[in-house]
Amino acid sequence: MRVVNGTSEMLKPESVSLHPLGAAAAPVPEMLCIFGTGDLGRSLGLRLLQSGYRVVYGSRRPHSCGPLPQGSQVMSHEAAAQSASLIFICVHREHYGFLETMAPHLAGKVYLCGNSAEAKRAVAEMSTKLGLTVLDKGSLSAAGELEDFPLQLFPEWRLPLRVAVGLTAFFFFYLVIRDVVYGYVEQDKDISYRIMVSLANKVFPIVSLIMLALCYLPGGIAAFLQLYRGTKYRRFPDWLDRWMLCRKQMGLIALGLAFLHVIHTFMTPTRYSVRHKLITLVVDEMKNNKTTPFYFDNTEAWGQDSFYALGILGFFLYVLLGLTSLPSVGGSLSWREFNFIQSKLGHLTLFICTAHGYIYGWNKFLRPSTYKWYTPPGYMLCLIVPSVVLVLKALVLLPCVDRTLTRIRQGWERNQPTEEIGKVTNL
């Protein structure tokens, strides 16, 4: 109503904007479609709603699909697909067949994997709003690999486990032949009971030491390959890349085998055969009224004590390496600290454990009785790979080699391109 010359007039109602002056009307949130109302679909829908999107679910059973995030809608697959331009497939792969029947309704839609640059851009923008980091994995042909990745079972452990199982099987049967079969054939003794504990306590440390050496062998090979090429900008062979990527898993398997060796060693005095041997010795001395004199051999005492001391120290460093490989521990270390522990202390651990093996057989290497059926014992075979790794490391530490390798890893190239040489000359 308004007043004109003292009289009042009724005004017709007009549309009045409720938005503040200078402010535009808020845009309607984009509608996104999710096929699937399972755990993944519900979690994704809730995150999208919290990020300001509208969400519609496509389900085979729209009226009995269970609880969904508040604010979302649920329709049939066809109706949901028509209401949105961006669709998420959150169903099990065995149910993908329904997508073929929906081809007419999916024309022009954007998928999470695709060959369209526009589709990738739309998904990238949406993912960024969700606080996620976008990683372009290529064309649609990579979708199968991406879908298979969550279903894989320990892919990074496959090679280390195969190596460990292969080495364990080889040394187990090798020692069965040398110890059990040899004793039965040549000495007419049935010592098959040793298979359960005695042979296992030989196999575990042997494989553990070899696996630890295999953690550091690819680093030595890579160093000499860079020295040979004179540059760090050429890729390593695929087999070496794969080997270097699974060194952590190899080290953890080696640590687990070392634990088994320690446990078997501690339980040795409780074994029936050991207790029977000690009791028999005591009874024989009592019957004969004779005590076996103790002859102090300084060399033997030093060797045995050194053997145990190196074993204890090596296992301690083993555990330290394993702890620092944990993300919660390694993340608190600087790069230099982590590199010092895993490289310097790692090689020191390998050196101590190798010395532990050498001291174990220091007085047996030249005995003919050591080589049953002309075969070396297992502990001699297991020292080959660690010894090679330590020799390679010693060569890399030579001043002339270390200086050149450091320059290469800092970016220096032995054979620089002609253009760069010309620029240096002009300067």
N, C-alpha and C positions, 0 to 999 in steps of 0.2 A: 504494500500500500504506500502511496505517496500523497503529499498534500500540495495542491496547486490553487493559488488564489483563495485560500481558505477552505477549499473543498477537497475531499479525499477521493482518490481513485484506486481501484484494485488493479494490481499489476499481474500480468500473466506469468506463470512460473517459467523460468528459464533454466537451462543446464548450467550449473556452476561447478567449476573445477575445484576439487578438494586438495590439489597438490600445492605446495608452497610456491610463491612467486619465483620465477626463474628456474624452477626444477621441472625436468621432463618426467613423463610418466614412466614408471619402472617397466622394463621389458619383461615379457612373459618368459619364464624359465624354459629352457629347451627340454623336450620330452625324449627320454632315452628308454630303449626297450631291452629287457633281459629275458632270454629264453631259459627257463629253469628256475625252480623255486626251492632248490636244495640249500645246503649250507653256504656254498660259494655264491649262489644267486642272492640269497638274503643278505649276506655280508656286503657284497658289492652294492646292492640296492641301498642299504643303509648309508654307506659312505657317499654314494651319489646324492642322496637326499640331503645329507649334511652339507654337501658342497653346493647346494642351491639348484639342483636339477629336479625335474619331475621324472618319475619312474613308473613304467608300466611293465608288468610281468606277462609273459606268454607261457601258458601251461596247458598240458593235456587235460587236466581236471581243474578248471578255474574255480569251481565251487567247493572243492575239497583238497586244497593244496597246502593246508597248514597255515600257521601264523606268518604274516609278512610285515615288513617295517611299516610303521604308521605313516600315512600320507601317500602310500603307493597304491596302484590299481592292479588288478589282475584280470586278464581276458584270455581268450583263445589265442593260439599262435597267430592265426590269420589276422584277427582284429588288432593284436598288439603290434604286429609288423607294419600294419597300415598307419598306425598312429605315431610312428617315430622313424627317423632316418638313420639312426645309429643303433645297432643291435649287438648285444653281447650273447655269445653262446656259452651257457653255463650248465650244460647237461653232459652226462657220461657219453663217451665216444660210441658205446654200443647202441645209443639211441639217436645217432646222427641221421638215420634213415628218413626221418620225417622231413628233413630239410629238402629232399628231392621233390616231395609233393608240394612244397611251398614255393617252388621256383618262381611262379608268377607274382607272388606277394613280396618276394625279396628283391625284385628288379630295382636297381638304383640305390640299394641300401649300402651302408658302410659297415664293413666287418673289421674285427680287430686285426686280422692278417689279410693283406691284399696287395695287389700290384699297382693300385691307384695312389698317386702322390697326394691327391686331395683327401683320400680316406686316411692316409697316414697322418696328414696334417690335422684332421679333425680329431683323431684319436690322441695325437700328441697334445693338443690343446686341452682336451678333457682330462687326460692323465696328469698334466701339469697342475690343473685346478685341484686334483685330488691329492697333490703333494707327492706324486710319484716321479721317478726319473725314467725318461723314455729312452729305450735302446732299440734302434732300427736293426732288425735281423735279416733284412733283405726282402725278397719277393715272397709270393704266396707258397712257393715250393718249400720254404723253410718252416711252414706251419706244422707239418708233420713232426719235424724234429723238435720243435718247441713243445708240442703236446706230449711227445714221448719223454721229455726230460724229467717231469715230476714222477713218472712211473718207473724210472730206471732204479735199479737196486745197486747202490754203492758203485757208481761208474768209475770213480777215481781210485777205488780199492781193488779193482779187478786185476790189473797187472801185478801189483805187489803181492796179492794173495796167490796168484798163479805161480809167481816166482817162489814164494815161501813154501807153498804146498809141493812144488816140484823138487825143491832142494830137500825138504823134509823127507819125502818119499825116497829120493835117491840115497841119502845118507842112512836112512833107517834100514833099507834092504842091504846096503853096502856093509853096514856094521853087523847086521844079522849074519851075513855070510862070513865075515871075518872072525866074529866072536863065537856065535852059537853053532853055526854049521861047522866051522873049523874045529871047535872043541869036541863036537860029536864024532867027526870023521877021524881026526888025527889023534885025539886024546881019549876017545871013548867016554866023554863026559856029557851028561845032559844038564846043560845050564840054561835051558830055555826060559826059566823063571826070570832071568835078567832082562828079558825083553821089556817088561812092564815099567821098570824103574831105572835100572842101570843104563840100558841103551837109550831110553828117553832122556836121561840126564847127560848123555853124550851128544845126542842129536840137537837138543834145544840150544845149547851154547854155540855149537858149530854153525847152525843156521842163523842164529842171532848175530854172530860176528860177521858173517858174510853179508847179511842184509844191511848191517850198519855200514860196511865198506861200500856196498852198492849205493848208499845215499850220497857218498862223496866222490865216487868214481866219475859220474857224468860231469861234475864240476871240473875235475882235472882234464877230462877229454875236451870240454868246451874251452878251457884255457889254452891248451896246445893247438886247438883248431883256430882260435883267434890269432895266436902267434904265427901260425902257418899262413893264414890269409892276410894278416897285417891290417885287419879292420874289424870293428864290432858291428858294422852295419849290414852284414850278410846273415841271413837266417841260418840257424842250425838245421841239420837234417831232421825230418819229422820224428824219426825214432829217438833222437837225442832230446828233442823238445818234449816228447811224451814221457821219456824217462825222467827228465828234470822236474816235470810237473807232479810226479808221484813220489818224490823223495820223502815228503813228510809222512806219507802212509807207510813207506818202507821203514822209516825210523821207528814209528809207533809199533809196527809188527815186531821189529827187532827188540824193542823194550819189553813187549809182552812175552817173548820167548826168554829173555833174560830173567824176568820174574819167575817163569816156570823153572828155570835152572836153579835159581836161589831156593825156591820151595823144595825141589827135589833134593838139593844138597842138605838142607836142614833136616829133612826126614830120613836121611840115610842111617843115622844111628839107631832108629827105631825099627828098621827092617829085620825080618826074621833071620835071614841069612847072616847078617852082620852080628846080631846078638848071639846066634848059635856059634859062630866062629870065635867070638870073645869068650863065651862060656866054656867052650871046648878047650881053648888055650889055658884058661885058669885051672880047669879040672886036671888036665895033663900035668901041669906044673905041681899041683898038689899031690897027685899020685906018685910022681917021680921025686917029690920033695926037693924040687930044684926050681930056682928062680932065674928067669932069663935076664942076664946082666944088661944094663943100659950102657951102650957105647955111644958116647957123644960125638957126633960127626958135625963139625961146625959148618961145612959146606952144605950138607943135606938140610940142616936146620935153617940156614940162611935161605936156601932155595924154597923150602916149604913155607916159611913165614913170608917171604917175598911174594910167593904165589897167592897166598890168602890176602895179603895186604893190597896187591894190585887188583884182585878180584873185587874186594870191597870198595876201593876207590873208583874203579871203573863202573861198578853198578851205581854208585852215588852220582857220578857224572851222567850216566845213562838217564837216571830219573830227572836230573836237572834239565837235560835236553828235552825230555818229554813234557815237563811242566811248562817250559817256555814256548812250546809249540801250541799250547792252548790259547785261543783268541783272547780270553780274559786276562791272561798273564802277558802274552806277547804284545797286546795292545797298549799296555802300560809302559813298555820299553821304547826308547828311541831307536832309530834305525841302526845307529852305531852299536848300541848295546845289544840289540837282537842279533846283528851280524857277528859281533864278537862271540856271543854264546854259541850260536849255531855253527859258526865256521871255526873259530879258534879253539873253543872248548870241545867242539865236535871232533876235530882232528886229534885233539889231546885224548879224548875218550877212546877213539879208535886206536891210538898208539898204546895206551895203557892196557886195553883189552887184548891187543895183539901180543904185547909183552907178557901178559898173563898166560896166553897160550904157549908162547915160546918157553917160558919157565916151566910150564907143566911137562914138557917133553925134552928139557935141556940135556938130560943124560940118557935119552932113549933114541936119539936120532941115528946113532951109529951102531946100535945093537942089532944083530941079525934076527933075534927073536921078535923084534918089533914088527918086522915085515912078514906077516903071516901070508903064506901062498904068494910071496913076493909083492904084496900090496901094501902101500903105506897106510898108517892109521888115519882115522878121520880128522883128528886135530891137526895133522900135517897138511891135509888137503885144504882145510878151512883157512890156513894162514896164507895161502897164495894170493887171493884177491886183496885182503887188507895190506899185505906187503907191497903189492903193486901200487895201491892207492897212496901209501905213505912215501914210496919212492917218487911218484909223480908230484906229490906235494913238496917234497924236499927239493926237487928240480925247479919248481915254480918259485920257491923261496930264495933261490940263488939271486944275488943282487943284479946281475946282468939280465936275467930273465924277468925278474919282478919289475925292474924299471921299465922294460919294453912293454910288458903286459899292462902296467898301470897307465902308460901313455896311450895305448890302444883303447883302453876302457874309458879314458877321458876324452876320446874323440879323434885322436891322431890316427892317420892312415899312412901306411907305408907307400902305397902307390896312389898319390893324389891325382885327381883329374887334371888334364892339360890346362883347362881354363883357370883353375885355382893356382897352378904353378906360375902361369903368366901374370896373374894379378900380384902374386908375391914378388915376382921379379920387377914389375913396374914400380912397386912401392919402394 
